[in-house]
Amino acid sequence: EWRFRASATIDAELPTATITTPPDGARYTVGSVPSTVVSTCTDNQGPTSSFITVDGTETTTLATTVGSHTVSLECTDSAGNMVAVTSTYTVVAPPTGPCATR
């Protein structure tokens, strides 16, 4: 008689998602915006996959136009657990006028 005992570990823990650049609430002048998103996805059970958008478009290049922009990061672990975080930053025009060169 054969007996088989199976056990499974259920991964209910969410991965960790962090956007380092740009930090939430950052303010940049045109020409000083960092070039790319810096982010991390980690999980207690191993590898994760990530999906990054800037203003709704899949990319890691930051928008440099004047206005408010949103970076979104989704991290999914091998069990299918997903977490999403966002960071919003603003790009402003450089100062103009006689005081701009001081």
N, C-alpha and C positions, 0 to 999 in steps of 0.2 A: 504494500500500500504506500503510495506516494502522498506526501503532504507538502503543500506549497504555502508559504506565508509571504505575503507582499506587504510592503509598507511604503508610504509615500509622504514626502514632506511638502506641505502646501505653503507656497510663498505668498503671503498676504501683505508683506511689507512693501510700501511704495519706494521706488528709487528716489534719489536725491538729485534735484536739478538746481544749478546755480548759474546765474549770468553775472560775470565779473565786469565785463566791459560791453556796453556802457552800464555804469551803475544807475539804478533807478533814480530819476530826478536830475540826471546830469544835464548840464547846459554847456554847449560848445559854440564857439564863434565859427562862422564859415572858414574853412581852411585848417581848422584845428580838430576836426572830428577824427577819432581813431578809424583805421581802415576796416577792421573786421571785429566781429563779435568774438568775445572770449567767454567760454562756458564750460561747465563740467556736468556729467551725468554719472552717478555712481549707484551701486546697488549691493546689498549684503549677500546676494547669491551669484554675483558674477557680472557678465557683460550686459551692457545696455545699448540701445540704439537711440539716436537723437534726431530731431527734426527742428530746424531753425527757420524762422521767417522774420523778415523786416518789413513792416507795413503790409503784411499779408502775402508777401512774395517769398518763396523759398530761396534763401541766400544767406551767406554769412557776411556779406559786405554791408556796412552801415550806410544809411542814406545821409547825404551831405547837403540837401536842400534846406532852406529856411523853413522852420515849422516844427511841429511836434511829431515824433516818430516812435513806433512801438516795436520792440524785439520780443518775440515769443520763442520759448524753448519747450519742447515736449520730449520727455525721456520715458522710454518703455523698457522694462526688464524682460528677461527670457520667459517669465510666467505670464506676460501680458499686462502687468500692472503699469499704469501710466500716470505721470504727474506733469503738470504744465505750470510754467512761471512766465512772467512778463517783466519787462523793464522799459520805461518810457524816458526818452531824452528829448531835448529841444536844441535846435540849431538856430542861432540868431545871426543877423547881418553884422559885419564889423562896424565899429563906430565910424561916423563920418564927420566932417567939419574940422574947424581949426584945433579942437582939443584932441582929435584922434591921433595926432602924431606926437603928443607929449608923453 
